[in-house]
């Protein structure tokens, strides 16, 4: 593969669009792209080799959420009785009237 040049088209992950999009090479470092410009939203960012940034997960927030979830489900029954509700169809569904057009001769 040939070395990149300024202005070349290259695919990279855009941090603003949050997708792999077409980019133009803006600056080079050691014969490789260092900064690129998105051709869709025109934002400049470092070349990411088509890799999205890692997700921002705070372990303290995740631990707190799990603790709250455990406390909320501690007094709940394991599974509600869904089969009993399915056995009794509602009376409204049986009494549905059909609308139709009356015939001209009737």
Backbone as JSON Lines, residues from 0, in Angstrom:
{"i":0,"aa":"X","n":[0.85,-1.18,0.0],"ca":[0.0,0.0,0.0],"c":[0.89,1.24,0.0]}
{"i":1,"aa":"X","n":[0.49,2.23,-0.73],"ca":[1.31,3.43,-0.83],"c":[1.11,4.32,0.39]}
{"i":2,"aa":"X","n":[2.04,5.22,0.61],"ca":[1.96,6.14,1.74],"c":[0.85,7.15,1.51]}
{"i":3,"aa":"X","n":[0.23,7.58,2.59],"ca":[-0.85,8.57,2.49],"c":[-0.28,9.93,2.13]}
{"i":4,"aa":"X","n":[-1.11,10.71,1.44],"ca":[-0.73,12.07,1.08],"c":[-1.81,13.01,1.6]}
{"i":5,"aa":"X","n":[-1.49,14.28,1.72],"ca":[-2.47,15.27,2.17],"c":[-3.63,15.32,1.19]}
{"i":6,"aa":"X","n":[-4.84,15.3,1.7],"ca":[-6.03,15.39,0.87],"c":[-6.56,14.04,0.42]}
{"i":7,"aa":"X","n":[-5.85,12.95,0.69],"ca":[-6.33,11.63,0.3],"c":[-7.63,11.29,1.03]}
{"i":8,"aa":"X","n":[-8.47,10.5,0.33],"ca":[-9.69,9.98,0.97],"c":[-9.33,8.76,1.79]}
{"i":9,"aa":"X","n":[-9.88,8.7,2.99],"ca":[-9.6,7.58,3.89],"c":[-10.82,7.36,4.76]}
{"i":10,"aa":"X","n":[-11.12,6.12,5.08],"ca":[-12.24,5.81,5.97],"c":[-11.75,5.83,7.42]}
{"i":11,"aa":"X","n":[-12.54,6.47,8.28],"ca":[-12.2,6.53,9.69],"c":[-13.47,6.74,10.49]}
{"i":12,"aa":"X","n":[-13.4,6.45,11.79],"ca":[-14.54,6.65,12.68],"c":[-14.61,8.12,13.04]}
{"i":13,"aa":"X","n":[-15.74,8.76,12.74],"ca":[-15.95,10.17,13.07],"c":[-16.57,10.26,14.46]}
{"i":14,"aa":"X","n":[-15.94,11.05,15.33],"ca":[-16.45,11.16,16.7],"c":[-17.72,12.0,16.76]}
{"i":15,"aa":"X","n":[-17.93,12.86,15.79],"ca":[-19.14,13.69,15.78],"c":[-20.32,12.94,15.14]}
{"i":16,"aa":"X","n":[-20.08,12.29,14.01],"ca":[-21.13,11.51,13.34],"c":[-21.36,10.17,14.02]}
{"i":17,"aa":"X","n":[-20.37,9.67,14.74],"ca":[-20.41,8.37,15.41],"c":[-20.6,7.22,14.42]}
{"i":18,"aa":"X","n":[-19.92,7.32,13.28],"ca":[-19.95,6.3,12.23],"c":[-18.62,6.29,11.5]}
{"i":19,"aa":"X","n":[-18.36,5.23,10.78],"ca":[-17.21,5.2,9.89],"c":[-17.62,5.93,8.62]}
{"i":20,"aa":"X","n":[-16.93,7.03,8.35],"ca":[-17.28,7.9,7.22],"c":[-16.03,8.2,6.39]}
{"i":21,"aa":"X","n":[-16.22,8.86,5.24],"ca":[-15.1,9.31,4.42],"c":[-14.44,10.5,5.09]}
{"i":22,"aa":"X","n":[-13.12,10.51,5.08],"ca":[-12.34,11.61,5.66],"c":[-11.26,12.01,4.68]}
{"i":23,"aa":"X","n":[-10.77,13.22,4.84],"ca":[-9.63,13.71,4.08],"c":[-8.45,13.84,5.04]}
{"i":24,"aa":"X","n":[-7.27,13.44,4.59],"ca":[-6.08,13.54,5.43],"c":[-5.68,15.0,5.54]}
{"i":25,"aa":"X","n":[-5.53,15.5,6.77],"ca":[-5.19,16.9,7.01],"c":[-3.72,17.04,7.4]}
{"i":26,"aa":"X","n":[-3.19,16.1,8.18],"ca":[-1.78,16.16,8.56],"c":[-1.21,14.75,8.61]}
{"i":27,"aa":"X","n":[0.12,14.67,8.38],"ca":[0.83,13.39,8.34],"c":[1.87,13.35,9.45]}
{"i":28,"aa":"X","n":[2.14,12.13,9.92],"ca":[3.19,11.9,10.9],"c":[3.82,10.55,10.59]}
{"i":29,"aa":"X","n":[5.1,10.54,10.24],"ca":[5.82,9.31,9.88],"c":[5.13,8.56,8.73]}
{"i":30,"aa":"X","n":[4.8,9.27,7.68],"ca":[4.18,8.71,6.47],"c":[2.81,8.09,6.73]}
{"i":31,"aa":"X","n":[2.16,8.44,7.81],"ca":[0.81,7.96,8.1],"c":[-0.07,9.13,8.49]}
{"i":32,"aa":"X","n":[-1.37,9.01,8.31],"ca":[-2.26,10.12,8.66],"c":[-2.28,10.34,10.17]}
{"i":33,"aa":"X","n":[-2.17,11.59,10.58],"ca":[-2.23,11.94,12.0],"c":[-3.58,12.58,12.32]}
{"i":34,"aa":"X","n":[-4.01,13.51,11.49],"ca":[-5.31,14.15,11.67],"c":[-6.09,14.05,10.38]}
{"i":35,"aa":"X","n":[-7.41,13.91,10.52],"ca":[-8.3,13.8,9.37],"c":[-9.49,14.73,9.56]}
{"i":36,"aa":"X","n":[-10.13,15.05,8.42],"ca":[-11.33,15.9,8.44],"c":[-12.47,15.13,7.81]}
{"i":37,"aa":"X","n":[-13.6,15.05,8.53],"ca":[-14.77,14.34,8.03],"c":[-15.35,15.11,6.85]}
{"i":38,"aa":"X","n":[-15.66,14.38,5.79],"ca":[-16.24,15.03,4.61],"c":[-17.75,15.23,4.74]}
{"i":39,"aa":"X","n":[-18.34,14.69,5.81],"ca":[-19.77,14.86,6.03],"c":[-20.05,16.04,6.96]}
{"i":40,"aa":"X","n":[-19.4,16.07,8.12],"ca":[-19.68,17.13,9.11],"c":[-18.55,18.14,9.22]}
{"i":41,"aa":"X","n":[-17.44,17.93,8.5],"ca":[-16.3,18.83,8.43],"c":[-15.61,19.04,9.78]}
{"i":42,"aa":"X","n":[-15.64,18.04,10.66],"ca":[-14.92,18.16,11.94],"c":[-13.55,17.51,11.81]}
{"i":43,"aa":"X","n":[-12.54,18.1,12.46],"ca":[-11.19,17.56,12.46],"c":[-10.96,16.76,13.72]}
{"i":44,"aa":"X","n":[-10.28,15.62,13.59],"ca":[-9.93,14.82,14.76],"c":[-8.74,13.94,14.43]}
{"i":45,"aa":"X","n":[-8.17,13.32,15.45],"ca":[-7.05,12.41,15.26],"c":[-7.5,11.2,14.46]}
{"i":46,"aa":"X","n":[-6.58,10.62,13.7],"ca":[-6.88,9.41,12.94],"c":[-7.02,8.26,13.92]}
{"i":47,"aa":"X","n":[-8.12,7.52,13.84],"ca":[-8.45,6.48,14.81],"c":[-8.35,5.07,14.26]}
{"i":48,"aa":"X","n":[-7.89,4.9,13.04],"ca":[-7.77,3.58,12.41],"c":[-9.1,2.84,12.4]}
{"i":49,"aa":"X","n":[-10.19,3.56,12.15],"ca":[-11.55,3.03,12.05],"c":[-12.04,2.38,13.34]}
{"i":50,"aa":"X","n":[-11.45,2.72,14.47],"ca":[-11.85,2.15,15.76],"c":[-12.64,3.18,16.56]}
{"i":51,"aa":"X","n":[-13.83,2.82,17.03],"ca":[-14.59,3.76,17.87],"c":[-13.91,3.9,19.23]}
{"i":52,"aa":"X","n":[-14.11,5.02,19.88],"ca":[-13.52,5.18,21.21],"c":[-14.18,4.24,22.2]}
{"i":53,"aa":"X","n":[-13.49,3.87,23.27],"ca":[-14.1,2.96,24.25],"c":[-15.27,3.64,24.95]}
{"i":54,"aa":"X","n":[-16.28,2.87,25.35],"ca":[-17.43,3.48,26.03],"c":[-17.03,4.02,27.39]}
{"i":55,"aa":"X","n":[-17.68,5.09,27.77],"ca":[-17.4,5.71,29.06],"c":[-18.31,5.1,30.11]}
{"i":56,"aa":"X","n":[-17.79,4.12,30.85],"ca":[-18.55,3.45,31.89],"c":[-17.89,3.74,33.22]}
{"i":57,"aa":"X","n":[-18.64,4.32,34.12],"ca":[-18.13,4.61,35.46],"c":[-18.43,3.4,36.34]}
{"i":58,"aa":"X","n":[-17.42,2.71,36.85],"ca":[-17.68,1.51,37.66],"c":[-18.45,1.81,38.94]}
{"i":59,"aa":"X","n":[-18.3,3.02,39.47],"ca":[-19.05,3.37,40.69],"c":[-20.54,3.46,40.39]}
{"i":60,"aa":"X","n":[-20.89,4.05,39.24],"ca":[-22.3,4.16,38.87],"c":[-22.91,2.79,38.59]}
{"i":61,"aa":"X","n":[-22.15,1.92,37.93],"ca":[-22.64,0.58,37.64],"c":[-22.86,-0.2,38.93]}
{"i":62,"aa":"X","n":[-21.95,-0.09,39.9],"ca":[-22.1,-0.79,41.17],"c":[-23.31,-0.25,41.94]}
{"i":63,"aa":"X","n":[-23.5,1.06,41.93],"ca":[-24.65,1.66,42.62],"c":[-25.95,1.24,41.97]}
{"i":64,"aa":"X","n":[-26.0,1.19,40.64],"ca":[-27.2,0.75,39.93],"c":[-27.54,-0.69,40.28]}
{"i":65,"aa":"X","n":[-26.53,-1.57,40.3],"ca":[-26.77,-2.96,40.65],"c":[-27.27,-3.1,42.08]}
{"i":66,"aa":"X","n":[-26.75,-2.29,43.0],"ca":[-27.21,-2.33,44.39],"c":[-28.67,-1.9,44.5]}
{"i":67,"aa":"X","n":[-29.05,-0.84,43.81],"ca":[-30.43,-0.37,43.82],"c":[-31.35,-1.41,43.2]}
{"i":68,"aa":"X","n":[-30.91,-2.05,42.12],"ca":[-31.71,-3.07,41.47],"c":[-31.94,-4.27,42.39]}
{"i":69,"aa":"X","n":[-30.91,-4.69,43.12],"ca":[-31.06,-5.8,44.06],"c":[-32.03,-5.44,45.18]}
{"i":70,"aa":"X","n":[-31.95,-4.22,45.7],"ca":[-32.85,-3.79,46.78],"c":[-34.29,-3.7,46.29]}
{"i":71,"aa":"X","n":[-34.49,-3.28,45.05],"ca":[-35.84,-3.12,44.52],"c":[-36.5,-4.47,44.24]}
{"i":72,"aa":"X","n":[-35.73,-5.45,43.84],"ca":[-36.3,-6.76,43.5],"c":[-36.25,-7.74,44.67]}
{"i":73,"aa":"X","n":[-35.8,-7.32,45.85],"ca":[-35.68,-8.23,46.99],"c":[-37.05,-8.69,47.49]}
{"i":74,"aa":"X","n":[-38.07,-7.83,47.52],"ca":[-39.38,-8.19,48.03],"c":[-40.36,-8.64,46.97]}
{"i":75,"aa":"X","n":[-39.94,-8.74,45.73],"ca":[-40.83,-9.11,44.62],"c":[-40.94,-10.62,44.5]}
{"i":76,"aa":"X","n":[-42.11,-11.14,44.06],"ca":[-42.2,-12.57,43.78],"c":[-41.37,-12.91,42.55]}
{"i":77,"aa":"X","n":[-41.03,-14.19,42.4],"ca":[-40.13,-14.62,41.32],"c":[-40.74,-14.37,39.94]}
{"i":78,"aa":"X","n":[-41.98,-14.85,39.7],"ca":[-42.61,-14.66,38.39],"c":[-44.11,-14.51,38.57]}
{"i":79,"aa":"X","n":[-44.74,-13.53,37.94],"ca":[-46.19,-13.37,38.05],"c":[-46.92,-14.46,37.28]}
{"i":80,"aa":"X","n":[-48.15,-14.7,37.65],"ca":[-48.96,-15.74,37.0],"c":[-49.54,-15.18,35.72]}
{"i":81,"aa":"X","n":[-48.91,-15.47,34.62],"ca":[-49.35,-15.0,33.31],"c":[-50.34,-15.98,32.7]}
{"i":82,"aa":"X","n":[-50.23,-17.25,33.03],"ca":[-51.08,-18.28,32.43],"c":[-52.54,-18.09,32.83]}
{"i":83,"aa":"X","n":[-52.81,-17.62,34.05],"ca":[-54.19,-17.42,34.49],"c":[-54.85,-16.29,33.71]}
{"i":84,"aa":"X","n":[-54.12,-15.27,33.38],"ca":[-54.68,-14.15,32.63],"c":[-54.96,-14.56,31.18]}
{"i":85,"aa":"X","n":[-54.18,-15.45,30.63],"ca":[-54.37,-15.87,29.25],"c":[-55.57,-16.82,29.11]}
{"i":86,"aa":"X","n":[-55.97,-17.49,30.19],"ca":[-57.09,-18.43,30.13],"c":[-58.43,-17.72,30.02]}
{"i":87,"aa":"X","n":[-58.59,-16.54,30.62],"ca":[-59.84,-15.79,30.58],"c":[-59.75,-14.69,29.54]}
{"i":88,"aa":"X","n":[-60.36,-14.89,28.34],"ca":[-60.36,-13.8,27.37],"c":[-61.33,-12.72,27.82]}
{"i":89,"aa":"X","n":[-61.03,-11.48,27.58],"ca":[-61.93,-10.39,27.99],"c":[-63.26,-10.47,27.23]}
{"i":90,"aa":"X","n":[-64.32,-10.07,27.91],"ca":[-65.66,-10.12,27.32],"c":[-65.8,-9.11,26.18]}
{"i":91,"aa":"X","n":[-65.03,-8.04,26.23],"ca":[-65.12,-7.01,25.19],"c":[-64.66,-7.56,23.85]}
{"i":92,"aa":"X","n":[-63.68,-8.44,23.85],"ca":[-63.17,-8.97,22.59],"c":[-64.18,-9.87,21.91]}
{"i":93,"aa":"X","n":[-65.06,-10.55,22.69],"ca":[-66.05,-11.44,22.11],"c":[-67.21,-10.66,21.5]}
{"i":94,"aa":"X","n":[-67.48,-9.46,21.98],"ca":[-68.63,-8.69,21.53],"c":[-68.26,-7.64,20.5]}
{"i":95,"aa":"X","n":[-67.28,-7.89,19.67],"ca":[-66.87,-6.92,18.66],"c":[-67.83,-6.99,17.49]}
{"i":96,"aa":"X","n":[-68.37,-5.84,17.1],"ca":[-69.3,-5.77,15.98],"c":[-68.52,-5.49,14.72]}
{"i":97,"aa":"X","n":[-68.94,-6.09,13.64],"ca":[-68.3,-5.84,12.36],"c":[-69.08,-4.76,11.63]}
{"i":98,"aa":"X","n":[-68.34,-3.84,11.06],"ca":[-68.96,-2.78,10.28],"c":[-68.9,-3.19,8.82]}
{"i":99,"aa":"X","n":[-69.98,-3.02,8.15],"ca":[-70.02,-3.38,6.74],"c":[-70.91,-2.42,6.0]}
{"i":100,"aa":"X","n":[-70.8,-2.45,4.71],"ca":[-71.62,-1.59,3.88],"c":[-72.9,-2.31,3.54]}
{"i":101,"aa":"X","n":[-74.0,-1.61,3.65],"ca":[-75.28,-2.21,3.32],"c":[-75.42,-2.33,1.82]}
{"i":102,"aa":"X","n":[-76.05,-3.39,1.41],"ca":[-76.25,-3.6,-0.02],"c":[-77.38,-2.69,-0.51]}
{"i":103,"aa":"X","n":[-77.34,-2.29,-1.77],"ca":[-78.31,-1.38,-2.33],"c":[-79.69,-1.99,-2.46]}
{"i":104,"aa":"X","n":[-79.75,-3.29,-2.69],"ca":[-81.04,-3.94,-2.89],"c":[-81.7,-4.34,-1.58]}
{"i":105,"aa":"X","n":[-81.0,-4.3,-0.47],"ca":[-81.59,-4.8,0.78],"c":[-82.24,-3.74,1.58]}
